[in-house]
Amino acid sequence: MDNTQFIRAADRASLAYAAMFLITIIAAAFATDGVVVGARGVIGGDFLAFYTAGEFALRGEAASAYDFQAFDAALKARAPLEHVGMMWQYPPAMFFIVAPFALLPYKISYILWTVAGWSALGFSLRRIGMRGEMLRILLCSSTCVSVLSFGQISMATAGLLFLAAYKPKANWIVAGIAAGLLTIKPQLGLLIPFAFLALGAWRTIAVACATAALLHLPTLLAFGIESWPAFFDAAFRFQVEISGAASMTPPRGMTTLFGQLKLIGVAGDTAMMAQIALTAGLAVMTVFVFRRPVDALAKAAFLGAAAILAAPYAYGYEMTALLLAGVVAARAAATPMSPLGALVIASWILIASRPFFGELSMVNTAFAISAGALATLVGMIFYRPAIDRNPATA
């Protein structure tokens, strides 16, 4: 089987996998009375939190969404479970995004939410050169399709990461706007300033700052000045919770070193210090990578993979940020059956099957896969001549 035949087979398999997953999710959603599934689950997963926050905003009570008791009571009004386990910690600008979805019935909004995230990722992948079979394989990959059951915003944020990281000095308007918009989930953008500074992308930085200001300043009028102290209060309480008992934010399933260390019993403060040290190291590595004359796609792939390891708090649904890492590794493989090609295929099988076999007893597979993907990328960027043969303007 040559590369062309393999890509065609992968395209068909990905489309079939996505179609079956999507049909199952939609059928389960509309066949279920209400939103509760089982003892702890809800239709749409975390979308329940986005929808509920939108309802708070529409009632003119946006700041109250940051109050845990009030938010938990609102969640349980729709999903009467003993433990829903969701808090609201997004900046007030997120209310602009979630409020329109709360105008429609929950299940209809859940489908539109999914379509919006998928479309945003598709747009960003096309902007950076993904076309045809490759685009379909990426959009229908397990890392994307599994996000449907989580109801998360991670497909859209991965798209923003890719746009911000792909040739940010040349594409300074698009990259700057994407970086500014990513401040709705600021922990994923921790490394972006280092990439921009490494390239001397001053216009990109200016556009990013202007976009962030235009995004966040109107919240003072729309949701009141009090929404910002409430947000910072919630962020502080969240930090205390995640470093302490972590009853609302369990470490299992995280992509981060912090989550892995917490899982094996390391104290929260010690685990956070280790995470800060790793993030600092990734910041330094970002500067080195973006100064190297390597392919722009490899740089964007690096930033995507590093972002979900640098963030102190990220779960497996953020692994959509690994999509470009898979592309770079696949392009560097001579054939599907070469050692690197076999590694890429095995990795995608592992990612696809992860929801079925769960986590290992003391290992976050999301962390192991994310760290492995980044290590493979770094090895190719610094040691593989194949990456250096196609230098592109940053």
C-alpha positions in Angstrom: 0.0 0.0 0.0 1.5 3.3 -1.0 0.8 6.7 0.6 -2.0 7.7 -1.8 -3.8 4.4 -1.2 -3.3 4.7 2.5 -4.6 8.3 2.7 -7.7 7.3 0.7 -8.4 4.4 3.1 -7.8 6.6 6.1 -10.2 9.2 4.6 -13.0 6.6 4.2 -12.4 5.1 7.6 -12.4 8.6 9.3 -15.7 9.6 7.6 -17.3 6.3 8.6 -16.1 6.7 12.2 -17.3 10.3 12.4 -20.7 9.5 10.9 -21.4 6.6 13.3 -20.3 8.7 16.3 -22.4 11.7 15.2 -25.5 9.6 14.5 -25.1 7.9 17.9 -24.7 11.2 19.8 -27.7 12.8 18.1 -29.9 9.7 18.5 -29.0 9.4 22.2 -29.7 13.1 22.7 -33.2 13.1 21.3 -34.1 9.7 22.6 -33.3 10.7 26.2 -36.1 12.4 28.2 -34.4 15.5 29.7 -30.7 15.8 29.8 -29.6 13.2 32.4 -27.8 10.1 31.2 -27.0 7.5 33.9 -26.0 8.3 37.4 -23.6 11.2 36.7 -23.7 12.1 33.0 -25.7 14.7 31.0 -26.4 15.1 27.3 -23.8 17.4 25.9 -21.4 17.0 28.8 -19.8 20.4 29.6 -22.1 22.2 27.2 -24.6 22.2 30.2 -22.2 24.7 31.9 -22.0 26.9 28.8 -25.8 26.9 28.3 -26.4 27.7 31.9 -23.9 30.6 31.9 -25.7 31.9 28.9 -29.0 31.9 30.8 -27.4 33.9 33.6 -26.2 36.5 31.1 -29.7 36.7 29.5 -31.3 37.3 32.9 -28.8 40.2 33.5 -27.1 38.1 36.3 -23.8 37.3 34.6 -21.7 38.0 37.8 -23.8 35.4 39.7 -22.6 32.6 37.4 -19.3 32.8 39.2 -20.9 32.0 42.5 -20.5 28.3 42.9 -23.7 27.7 44.9 -25.9 29.7 42.5 -24.4 28.1 39.4 -24.6 24.6 40.9 -28.3 25.2 41.8 -29.0 26.3 38.2 -27.2 23.2 36.8 -29.2 20.9 39.1 -32.5 22.6 38.1 -31.9 21.1 34.6 -29.9 18.0 35.6 -31.1 16.8 39.0 -28.0 14.9 40.0 -26.3 14.7 43.3 -23.0 15.7 41.9 -22.8 17.7 38.6 -19.3 18.9 39.2 -19.1 22.0 37.1 -18.0 25.6 37.9 -17.8 28.7 35.7 -14.3 30.3 35.4 -14.3 31.8 31.9 -13.7 35.6 31.5 -16.9 37.7 31.1 -16.4 38.0 27.3 -17.4 34.3 27.1 -20.9 35.5 27.9 -21.1 37.1 24.5 -20.5 33.7 22.9 -22.7 31.5 25.1 -25.7 33.8 25.5 -27.1 33.4 22.0 -27.1 29.6 22.4 -29.3 29.9 25.6 -32.1 31.5 23.4 -32.8 28.1 21.9 -33.9 24.7 23.3 -31.0 22.9 25.0 -30.6 20.0 22.6 -30.9 22.1 19.5 -28.3 24.5 20.9 -26.0 21.6 21.7 -26.0 20.5 18.0 -25.4 24.1 16.8 -22.6 24.5 19.4 -20.9 21.4 17.9 -21.4 22.6 14.3 -20.0 26.0 15.2 -16.8 24.5 16.8 -16.3 22.1 14.0 -16.7 24.9 11.4 -14.3 27.1 13.3 -11.6 24.4 13.3 -12.3 23.6 9.6 -11.9 27.3 8.7 -8.5 27.5 10.5 -7.2 24.3 9.0 -8.1 25.5 5.5 -6.3 28.8 6.2 -3.1 27.0 7.0 -3.3 24.9 3.8 -5.2 21.7 4.7 -7.3 20.6 1.8 -9.3 17.6 0.5 -8.7 14.2 2.0 -6.3 15.6 4.6 -8.8 18.1 5.8 -11.5 15.5 6.1 -9.2 13.1 8.0 -8.3 15.8 10.5 -11.9 17.0 11.1 -13.2 13.4 11.4 -10.3 12.2 13.5 -11.0 10.7 17.0 -9.5 13.7 18.7 -12.2 15.9 17.1 -15.1 13.5 17.1 -14.7 12.7 20.8 -15.2 16.3 21.6 -18.9 15.9 20.7 -19.6 14.0 23.8 -17.7 16.5 26.0 -19.6 19.5 24.6 -16.4 21.5 24.9 -15.1 24.5 23.0 -11.8 22.8 22.3 -12.2 22.5 18.5 -12.6 26.3 18.2 -9.7 27.0 20.6 -7.4 24.6 18.7 -8.3 26.5 15.5 -7.4 29.8 17.1 -4.1 28.3 18.3 -3.2 27.1 14.8 -4.0 30.5 13.2 -2.0 32.4 15.9 1.0 30.1 15.5 1.1 29.7 11.7 3.4 32.4 10.1 2.4 35.0 12.7 4.8 37.6 11.3 3.7 37.3 7.7 0.0 36.7 8.5 0.0 39.4 11.2 -3.6 40.4 11.0 -5.1 36.9 11.1 -2.6 35.7 13.7 -3.1 38.7 15.9 -6.9 38.5 15.8 -6.7 34.7 16.6 -4.4 35.4 19.6 -6.6 38.1 20.9 -9.7 35.9 20.6 -8.0 33.1 22.4 -8.0 35.2 25.6 -11.4 33.7 26.2 -9.4 30.7 27.4 -6.1 32.4 28.4 -4.4 29.4 29.8 -4.0 27.9 26.3 -2.2 31.0 25.1 0.6 31.2 27.6 3.3 30.4 25.0 2.0 32.7 22.2 3.7 35.9 23.4 7.0 34.0 23.4 6.5 32.9 19.8 5.7 36.4 18.7 8.6 38.0 20.6 11.0 35.4 19.2 10.0 36.5 15.7 9.9 40.2 16.4 6.3 40.2 15.3 5.4 43.6 16.7 2.5 44.2 14.4 1.0 40.9 15.4 1.4 41.7 19.0 -0.4 45.1 18.5 -3.3 43.4 16.7 -3.6 40.8 19.4 -3.7 43.5 22.1 -6.3 45.6 20.2 -8.4 42.5 19.6 -8.3 41.5 23.2 -9.3 45.0 24.3 -12.2 45.1 21.8 -13.3 41.7 23.1 -13.1 42.4 26.8 -13.8 46.1 27.4 -17.4 46.0 26.2 -18.1 43.5 29.1 -17.9 46.4 31.5 -21.0 47.9 30.0 -22.8 44.6 29.1 -22.3 42.7 32.4 -21.1 45.4 34.8 -17.8 46.1 36.4 -18.7 43.6 39.1 -18.3 40.8 36.7 -14.5 41.1 36.6 -14.0 40.9 40.4 -16.4 37.9 40.4 -14.3 36.3 37.7 -11.0 36.8 39.5 -12.6 35.5 42.7 -13.8 32.4 40.9 -10.3 31.9 39.4 -8.8 32.1 42.9 -11.3 29.7 44.3 -10.6 27.3 41.4 -6.9 27.5 42.1 -7.5 26.6 45.7 -9.8 23.8 44.8 -7.6 22.2 42.1 -4.5 22.4 44.3 -6.3 21.0 47.3 -9.1 18.4 47.5 -9.8 18.6 43.7 -13.3 17.2 44.4 -14.7 19.3 41.5 -11.6 19.1 39.3 -10.2 15.6 39.5 -6.7 15.1 38.1 -7.6 12.0 36.1 -7.7 12.7 32.4 -5.6 15.8 32.4 -2.9 16.5 29.7 -0.7 18.3 32.2 2.3 17.4 34.4 0.4 18.9 37.3 -2.5 16.5 36.8 -0.2 13.5 36.4 1.7 14.4 39.7 -1.6 14.9 41.6 -2.8 11.6 40.3 0.1 9.7 41.9 -0.4 11.6 45.2 2.0 14.5 45.0 0.9 17.5 47.1 -0.9 20.2 45.1 1.7 23.0 45.9 4.6 20.7 44.8 2.8 19.6 41.7 2.1 23.2 40.8 5.7 24.2 41.2 6.8 21.4 38.9 4.2 22.6 36.4 5.4 26.1 36.5 9.0 24.9 35.9 7.8 22.9 32.9 5.9 25.9 31.5 9.0 28.0 31.9 11.0 25.4 30.1 8.4 25.2 27.3 8.5 29.0 27.0 12.3 28.9 26.4 11.9 26.1 23.9 9.2 28.1 22.1 11.7 30.9 21.5 14.3 28.4 20.1 11.8 26.7 17.8 10.4 29.9 16.4 13.8 31.3 15.7 14.8 28.2 13.7 14.4 28.3 9.9 12.1 25.3 9.9 8.7 24.7 8.2 6.0 27.0 9.5 3.6 24.1 9.9 6.1 22.3 12.2 6.3 25.5 14.3 2.5 25.7 14.6 2.3 22.0 15.4 4.9 22.5 18.2 2.9 25.4 19.7 -0.3 23.4 19.6 1.3 20.4 21.4 3.2 22.5 23.9 0.1 24.7 24.7 -1.8 21.8 26.4 1.2 20.8 28.4 2.1 24.4 29.4 -1.4 25.1 30.7 -1.7 24.2 34.4 -5.2 22.9 33.8 -6.3 21.0 30.7 -8.2 17.8 30.0 -8.1 15.3 27.3 -10.6 17.1 25.1 -7.9 19.7 24.5 -6.0 17.1 22.5 -7.4 18.6 19.3 -4.4 20.8 19.6 -2.3 17.8 18.6 -3.8 17.6 15.1 -0.9 19.4 13.4 1.6 17.2 15.2 0.1 14.2 13.5 0.3 16.0 10.1 4.0 16.9 10.5 4.9 13.4 11.7 2.9 11.8 8.8 4.5 14.0 6.2 8.0 13.1 7.6 7.3 9.4 7.3 8.5 7.9 4.0 5.7 5.3 3.8 2.9 4.2 6.2 5.0 1.1 7.1 8.2 3.0 7.8 9.2 3.1 11.5 7.9 6.7 11.8 4.8 5.9 9.8 4.0 2.9 12.0 4.5 5.1 15.0 2.0 7.6 13.7 -0.6 5.0 12.9 -0.1 3.3 16.3 -0.5 6.7 18.1 -3.8 7.5 16.3 -5.1 4.0 17.1 -4.2 4.7 20.8 -5.9 8.0 20.7 -9.0 6.5 19.0 -9.3 3.6 21.5 -8.6 5.7 24.6 -12.2 6.4 25.5 -12.9 2.6 25.5 -10.1 1.3 27.7 -10.1 4.3 30.1 -7.1 5.5 32.1 -4.3 3.3 33.4 -4.2 3.0 37.2 -1.6 5.7 37.9 -1.0 7.2 34.4 -3.0 9.9 32.6 -2.9 8.6 29.1 -3.8 12.1 27.9 -0.6 13.4 29.5 1.5 10.5 28.1 0.2 10.9 24.6 0.6 14.7 24.7 4.1 14.5 26.1 5.0 11.8 23.5 3.7 13.9 20.7 5.7 17.0 21.7 8.9 14.9 22.3 8.5 13.4 18.8 8.0 16.9 17.3 11.0 18.3 19.0 13.1 15.4 17.9 12.1 16.0 14.2 12.5 19.8 14.4 16.0 19.7 15.9 17.4 16.5 14.4 15.4 15.5 11.2 16.7 17.0 8.0 13.3 16.4 6.4 11.8 19.2 8.5 14.5 21.6 7.5 14.2 21.0 3.7 11.1 23.2 3.5 11.8 26.4 5.4 8.9 28.9 5.3 8.6 32.5 6.3 7.4 32.7 9.9 
